[in-house]
Amino acid sequence: KTSTRTRLSYEAAMTELGGHAIFLDYQTTQFALTEFSDEIQAVFRFGHALLYRARKTASVQAAAHFNHIPVIDGCSEKYHPSQALSDVLTMAEHANGLENIKRVVWLGIENNVSNSLMLVCVKLGIEFVLVTADVDVNSIDHELIEQANSTGLVKKMSSAADAVAGADFVHTDTWMNMEFFEHGDVKPEYAAEYKRRTQLFKPFQLTGELIDQHNPRAKIMHCMPCHVGYEISRSAVDHPNAIIFDQAENRLHMQKAMLLHAIGVPLQ
């Protein structure tokens, strides 16, 4: 998967910690020419941790299975733990403590980011409300869903207005998968699904008006990149309650903590 914030935050984090980051992508390596298990084990010999941003969670799990160095899922079709942990940091900052976060609302589509954020929230005792029209079938993890639901803290609501009314933070994410696009244009094979999702999810758009009318204190969050006019409006991105860029910056700080923890350096 391509990346902006994940790559920048981890590379900057490693640099600011006094380390060095080496970037590899599929097109400029030999992974297509050999067995994955052999090539990934060779990669392990050149670093102390691997951030792996993959199309498939199974690939990340296959790499981690060798247990040579820590492997971090940098975003796969089922999870995005780096984003979720950073989002919790941002919410804790703006709520003046985790104990003040009572309800987090997710609008739009259930996907990899909502999976990880949901699990982190319920583990911290925070109510997590899903207001969604559909789920990305590739992101479904029955074990994770069962674990989250067993806490009694996951709720599903059909009305965005009702959910937002009691929210401390309202999150959204793109309705479209990265694989739908090439050079910014929708690939022909995904055109029908792109149109279907656009029509289906439009009522779940996060707007400034939604916040103003139903909960003027709720903070607006988006993991980015923002697709303005789709899952979020310009009025929401530019809203005084939007903390989207704080959210992006906190990727750097949380990634430092994750790297130190993974490598085994005690946190101060």
Secondary structure, DSSP 4 states (H G I P E B T S, - for coil): ---SHHHHHHHHHHHHTT-------GGGSSGGGS-HHHHHHHHHTT-S-EEE--S-HHHHHHHHHT-SS-EEE---SS--HHHHHHHHHHHHHHHTSGGG--EEEEEEEE-HHHHHHHHHHHHTT-EEEEEEEEE-GGG--HHHHHHHHTTT-EEE-S-HHHHHHT-SEEEE--SS-GGGEETTEE-GGGHHHHHHHHHHHGGG-B-HHHHHHH-TTPEEEE-S---BTTTB-HHHHTSTTB-HHHHHHHHHHHHHHHHHHHHTPPP-
